[in-house]
Amino acid sequence: MNRYNETFEVDISKYVFDVHGSTVGHGQYRNDESGFRKFLKALPDTSLVVMEATGYYHYRLAQFLYKNGITVSVGNPLSVKRFIQMKLAKVKTDKSDAKAICEYALINEVPLYTVLTDFQSGCLQLFRLLDTYLKKRTATKNKRHGEEVLGLLSKFVYRSLRRNRKHLDKEIKGIEEKLLSFFGKTRPAASADGTN
């Protein structure tokens, strides 16, 4: 038995989010603070709002609703996608996705969202940025190696790749120091990857 008066599913994108309520049907709001407030006003008491984890787009709305006392669930996109595929929907739109995910939330036990503190949010952003820079550094290193294997590495290409690698090393070091400062530790004397 669903203990919520109304279950809403949100299908969110960069500029708007589509909403489907289990009894009130479809609605659409702007993906900004004014759209969040408008949606909040439309929510009945004891509502559950379900959305997929969509990288960055779902985060602000989930935080806003949680801080305003709304029960929120952020689900695994793969589970939701499989549920929609099982329904064999012929037409795929944001509106139809919102309706299908609402049905998913009514049938399945969905995990409840817990708001991130400013500290956790800051750490998470730093870890994501660190991951991005580490991947870029590896790609730069692989590109330089590949060009060297060809044996025709131009001085301009070599210098550009070396500058890029130095810049990434500097950014990575700064992020690592910031993360370590959050936990009151000092940075080790040598980097794990000290090669040029």
C-alpha positions, 0 to 999 in steps of 0.5 A, a space after each residue: 500500500 502506497 502511504 503517499 497521497 500522491 506520487 510524482 515522477 520527474 523527467 528532467 532536462 537542462 531547461 525544463 522538467 516534465 512531471 506526472 502525478 499518479 492522479 493529477 496527470 502531466 505538468 511541465 516546469 522550468 528547470 530553475 528556482 522559479 519552476 521549483 517553487 511553482 512545482 512545490 506549490 502544486 504538491 499536495 501534502 504527503 507527496 513522493 517525488 521520484 526522479 532518475 539520477 541524471 548527472 547534474 540536472 536532477 541534483 538542484 531539484 532534489 536538494 530544493 524539494 528535500 530542504 522544503 520537506 518533500 519526500 524525494 527518491 532518486 532512482 537508478 536510471 538503468 532500473 527505470 529504463 528496463 521497466 520502461 522497456 518491459 512496458 514496450 512503449 511505442 512512443 518515447 517522449 518526456 511525458 510518456 517517460 514521466 508517466 512510466 516512471 510514476 508507475 514504476 514508483 507505485 509498483 516498486 520500493 524506491 530508495 529515499 533521497 538524503 540531502 548532501 551537506 555543503 561539505 559533502 557536496 563540495 567534496 563530491 564536486 572536487 572528486 568529479 573534477 579530479 576524475 575528469 582531470 585524471 582522465 584527461 591527463 591519461 589521454 594526453 600521456 597516451 596521445 604523446 606516447 602514440 605520436 612518439 611511436 609514429 616517430 614523426 612527433 613535431 616540436 609544436 605537438 610535443 610542446 603543446 602536449 607537454 604544456 597540457 600535461 603540466 597544466 593538468 598536473 598542477 590542477 590535480 595537485 591543487 585539487 588533491 591538496 584541497 581534498 586533503 585540507 578538508 580532512 585535516 591531513 598534509 599532502 605527501 611529499 611526492 606525488 604518486 605520478 611524478 613523471 612528466 
